[in-house]
Amino acid sequence: MANAKGSADAAGLKRELVGLFGHLQKIRADLAALNPPGSSDHFNSMSEQLDAIVAATETATNTIMESVEEIDGLMTEARVLVADAQSPRLEQIFDSVGDRVNQVFEACSFQDITGQRVSKVVNSLKFVEDRVNSIILTWGREELAKVVVEIKQEEDPDRKLLHGPQLPNEAMGQADVDALLGQDAIDKLFG
């Protein structure tokens, strides 16, 4: 009876080891998928994209604020020019515009808060990246490179053409587009 129990324990242990091995293989494949040899660094790319969001938001906010400052200045000039008219309705309009200008200034404070939140996300990504890189170093890049990872995506023939907003150093310039199409193709489009 002790032999049967020992055999059952051994079979249970074997099942557990096979299950554990399966989980380790899945972890290995997942790690290899994160940064397979020759691919771009996903974590770094995410950080760059988030940094680009902060920069674009800051640029847009500065443009908005400069424009609103100019509008406020023009309204002040207009108020002086029509002061002689002593129209209560004009005073109401000027006051309303002034209130709206102040609301735009207040609303533009979102940029600072957005930047702070995105910075927290970037720091979290860097933390995860450091931990993943530590695991990859422990496991060994060569060992992970042996793991074949197939990421199945629906292939859309136009997918390669759609990249959305790109970082400035990755964006295709007009000269690249012209070279891609060629003058004949451009002439046919407008011919």
Disulfide bonds with the S-S distance in Angstrom:
none
